[in-house]
């Protein structure tokens, strides 16, 4: 009887902790911080990461994996960012044995292909709204402004947000052909800081500023269907819901 009672209270305690984590608001003193170095030279967006400054900014792997069903679902992704007065630069380097890209339309479903995703909150203590960029290797972009708990606990997505940005892809392998083994792909982006003024005038980005963000990779390894695995730079509380959980985002800090 005692063990049953102890188990009950342990279960209750863990439930309270998990519920608190789910509802926990972003705290600038507690979230992990990713350092984004300032570019000291011009960046050519070509998907090749040839500028020396890319070697001087922080690099981090997306080591939190979800929906892993096969050994090939857990593949390495390295993520980097840079900034200057005009742009935020983003770089994904992905190992991939089976490269897949089917979506070709804007605001379609590139997240069912091999896809790189970036969510950004330019006011880091606001958890209701974030900018989203989701792109596959066809450069098909699903970009949006996402509103959490917009009405009666339902979320809303503003799909008419169509920012102008540069993106280039490189890949080593064959797309949509699983008869051979591919090596991987890269994606490089330059997003103008002015594109984040859609929700009001964005203040000038300065050294020391912090934004909340999440970098994500959707890894598709089957030619048919929509099954894919997911990896993130910071842990998601409950992947069965979705990846739009800003209370689990980390922070990026603009540094020299």
C-alpha positions in Angstrom: 0.0 0.0 0.0 2.8 2.4 0.9 4.6 1.8 -2.4 1.3 2.5 -4.3 0.9 5.8 -2.3 4.5 6.8 -3.0 4.0 6.1 -6.7 0.9 8.1 -6.8 2.5 11.2 -5.2 5.6 10.8 -7.5 3.3 10.7 -10.5 1.4 13.7 -9.3 4.6 15.6 -8.7 6.0 14.8 -12.2 2.7 15.8 -13.8 2.8 19.2 -12.1 6.4 19.7 -13.2 5.6 18.8 -16.8 2.6 21.0 -16.9 4.6 23.9 -15.5 7.2 23.4 -18.2 4.6 23.4 -20.9 3.2 26.7 -19.7 6.4 28.3 -18.7 7.0 31.7 -20.2 10.3 32.6 -21.9 12.8 33.9 -19.5 15.9 35.7 -20.8 18.0 34.4 -17.9 17.1 30.7 -18.4 17.0 30.0 -22.1 20.0 28.7 -24.0 21.9 31.4 -26.0 23.3 31.0 -29.5 26.0 33.5 -30.5 25.6 35.2 -33.9 28.7 36.9 -35.0 28.7 40.1 -37.1 29.9 39.7 -40.7 33.0 41.8 -41.3 33.0 41.2 -45.1 30.4 40.9 -47.7 28.5 37.6 -47.8 27.8 36.0 -51.2 24.7 33.8 -50.9 25.8 30.7 -52.9 25.2 27.8 -50.5 29.0 27.2 -50.2 30.0 29.0 -47.0 33.3 30.1 -48.5 33.8 33.4 -46.5 36.2 33.0 -43.7 33.8 34.7 -41.2 31.6 31.6 -41.3 34.4 29.8 -39.5 34.4 32.4 -36.7 30.7 32.2 -35.8 29.1 29.7 -33.5 28.2 26.3 -35.0 25.8 23.9 -33.4 24.3 20.6 -34.3 20.6 19.9 -34.3 20.8 17.1 -31.7 17.2 16.7 -30.5 15.6 14.1 -32.7 11.9 13.1 -33.0 9.9 10.5 -35.0 12.9 8.2 -35.5 11.7 5.0 -37.0 14.8 3.9 -39.0 18.6 4.2 -38.6 18.7 6.6 -41.6 16.2 9.0 -39.9 18.9 10.3 -37.5 21.3 12.4 -39.7 23.7 15.2 -38.8 22.7 18.8 -39.3 25.0 21.8 -38.5 23.6 25.3 -38.1 25.2 28.7 -38.2 24.1 32.4 -38.4 25.7 35.7 -39.1 24.4 39.3 -39.2 25.2 42.8 -40.4 23.2 46.0 -40.6 21.1 44.8 -43.5 20.6 41.0 -43.2 20.4 38.0 -41.1 22.4 35.1 -42.7 21.5 31.5 -42.1 23.3 28.3 -43.0 22.2 24.7 -42.8 24.6 21.8 -43.6 22.8 18.5 -43.7 24.1 14.9 -44.2 21.5 13.0 -46.1 21.5 9.5 -47.6 18.3 10.0 -49.5 17.5 13.6 -50.8 13.9 14.4 -51.5 12.2 17.5 -52.9 8.8 17.4 -54.4 7.0 20.7 -53.5 7.5 23.5 -56.0 4.9 26.1 -55.0 5.2 28.9 -52.6 3.2 28.5 -49.4 2.8 24.8 -50.1 4.1 21.9 -48.0 7.9 21.8 -48.2 8.0 20.4 -44.7 7.0 17.0 -46.1 10.3 17.0 -48.1 13.9 17.5 -46.9 13.4 20.9 -45.4 15.1 23.6 -43.4 13.1 25.7 -41.0 13.7 28.8 -39.0 11.3 30.5 -36.5 12.1 33.9 -35.1 10.6 36.2 -32.4 12.2 39.7 -32.7 10.7 40.7 -29.3 11.9 37.8 -27.2 9.6 38.2 -24.2 6.5 37.9 -26.5 5.4 34.3 -27.0 2.2 34.9 -29.1 3.7 35.5 -32.5 6.7 34.3 -34.6 8.0 34.6 -38.1 8.4 31.3 -40.0 10.6 30.2 -42.9 10.3 26.7 -44.3 12.2 25.7 -47.5 13.0 22.6 -49.4 15.7 22.0 -52.0 13.5 23.4 -54.8 13.6 26.7 -52.9 9.8 26.3 -52.4 9.2 28.5 -49.4 6.4 28.3 -46.9 6.8 31.7 -45.0 4.3 33.0 -42.6 3.5 34.8 -39.3 2.2 32.3 -36.7 -0.1 33.4 -34.0 -0.3 31.1 -31.0 -3.7 30.9 -29.1 -5.2 33.4 -31.5 -8.8 32.6 -30.6 -10.3 30.1 -28.1 -7.0 28.3 -27.9 -6.8 27.9 -31.6 -3.7 29.0 -33.6 -3.7 31.1 -36.7 -1.3 31.4 -39.6 -1.0 34.5 -41.8 0.1 33.1 -45.1 0.1 36.4 -47.0 3.5 37.3 -45.4 5.8 36.8 -48.4 9.1 38.3 -47.5 11.8 38.8 -50.1 15.1 37.0 -49.3 17.9 35.2 -51.0 18.5 31.5 -50.8 20.8 29.1 -52.5 21.2 25.4 -52.4 24.0 22.9 -53.0 23.7 19.1 -52.9 25.8 16.1 -53.4 23.7 13.3 -54.7 20.5 12.7 -56.7 17.1 14.2 -55.8 14.1 11.9 -55.6 16.2 8.8 -56.4 16.7 6.3 -53.6 18.5 3.7 -55.8 21.8 5.3 -54.7 23.3 6.8 -51.5 23.6 10.6 -51.4 25.9 12.6 -49.2 23.9 15.7 -48.3 23.0 19.3 -49.0 23.4 22.9 -47.8 21.1 25.9 -47.7 22.3 29.5 -47.3 19.9 32.4 -46.7 20.1 36.1 -46.4 16.9 37.6 -44.8 16.7 41.4 -44.9 16.1 42.8 -41.4 13.5 45.1 -42.9 11.3 42.1 -43.6 10.7 41.8 -39.8 8.9 45.1 -39.8 5.6 43.4 -40.7 4.4 43.6 -37.1 5.6 47.1 -36.5 8.8 49.0 -37.0 11.8 46.9 -36.1 14.3 48.8 -34.1 17.9 48.8 -35.4 19.7 45.6 -34.6 22.7 46.3 -32.3 25.3 44.2 -30.6 23.8 42.6 -27.5 20.3 42.4 -28.9 18.5 39.1 -28.4 15.8 37.4 -30.3 14.1 34.1 -29.6 14.4 31.4 -32.3 14.2 27.8 -33.2 16.1 26.0 -36.0 14.5 22.8 -37.4 15.2 20.2 -40.0 12.6 17.9 -41.5 14.4 14.8 -42.9 12.5 12.8 -45.4 13.9 9.5 -46.5 10.9 7.7 -48.3 9.9 8.4 -51.8 6.2 7.8 -51.1 4.0 9.2 -48.4 4.7 12.0 -45.9 6.7 10.3 -43.2 9.7 12.3 -42.0 11.8 12.7 -38.9 12.5 16.0 -37.2 15.5 17.5 -35.4 15.8 20.8 -33.6 18.5 22.9 -32.1 16.6 23.2 -28.8 14.3 20.6 -27.3 10.6 20.6 -28.0 8.3 19.8 -25.1 5.7 17.7 -27.0 6.4 17.0 -30.7 3.0 15.3 -31.0 1.5 18.8 -31.0 3.7 20.6 -33.5 7.0 22.5 -33.5 5.4 25.9 -32.9 6.1 26.0 -29.2 7.8 29.4 -28.5 8.0 28.7 -24.8 10.7 26.2 -25.8 12.6 28.5 -28.1 16.2 29.5 -27.3 17.8 32.8 -27.8 20.1 34.2 -30.4 22.4 37.1 -29.4 24.0 39.5 -31.9 27.7 39.8 -31.1 30.7 41.3 -32.7 
